[in-house]
Amino acid sequence: MSSNSKKLIAVIGATGQQGGAVVRALQAQGQFKVRALTRHPGKHRKLADEVVEADLDRPETLRAAFEGAYGVFLVTNFWEPGTDELKQATAAVRAAKEAGVKHLVWSTLPDVESISGGKLHVPHFTGKAKIDRIVREAGFAHHTFVIAPFFYQNLVGLMAPQKQEDGSLGWALPVDPTVRGIHMGDITEIGSIVAGAFAHPDQAGSGEYLPLVGDFMSFNEIVATLNRQGHEFSFKRVPREVFATLFPGAAEIAATLAWFEAHTYLGSDSRDRIALANKVAGRQPTKFSTWARVNFPVHASA
């Protein structure tokens, strides 16, 4: 297929973790032409076939960014200061529809508020879930929901092991470490699912939910996996109300862990959805133990 006859996919957040993974997977697959969307195209000229300016907070940039695209991958970043995900996603969905986009893939998360009956408040999940209806009702020929997992990367980043009071290195978290509730995965692999959804709208273009899940674990299992590889990590359960005051954003982490414990990350039995996601991706996602061997090096001093 010459690149002129290939359908074009526009990728929001092309320099971020999810959007970047989607750009790489689409390029590796070779079926589509890729338009990377970023607020700073000048810095990322070589990112894809085309690099175009788009800013979710400036809707006037979106229509042109989506022009001529067959598909759009949409993700919003809750953690960026001042982000209004509902406003951003609504503007993007509207612009995509007006530009004649046929297939929209939206990166969503479970609706914690409704599944927990209003008991748990995890805005970075529920805020995305509320956008699903907007995508569904927009009337695209095809639409797909992908669900990012708990990133393995969190365990070497935001939630990396810390020095504990007893001198050990490990985690002190407000969660029952025996409860298996964490659907997790290597976020760089979400691109394969998205690329697969665009390639197979017959299987995954009618509002299917496709979660990326490489492993399903309890915190004890995470620690045990790492310690089998030569680490000596500890785990201590701390009261939620104590943890919630420790640092900015701690309350949201505490509520998120309460959600995992009560309902699991995905909020329901998702085996069929996971199986479909892996089928569409054409591969099994990487297991935590395999990922950890490469990304959690055992230091000589350990």
Summary of the structure (lengths in Angstrom):
residues: 302
radius of gyration: 19.8
end to end distance: 52.9
largest distance: 62.7
contacts: 989
relative contact order: 0.13
helix: 41%
strand: 19%
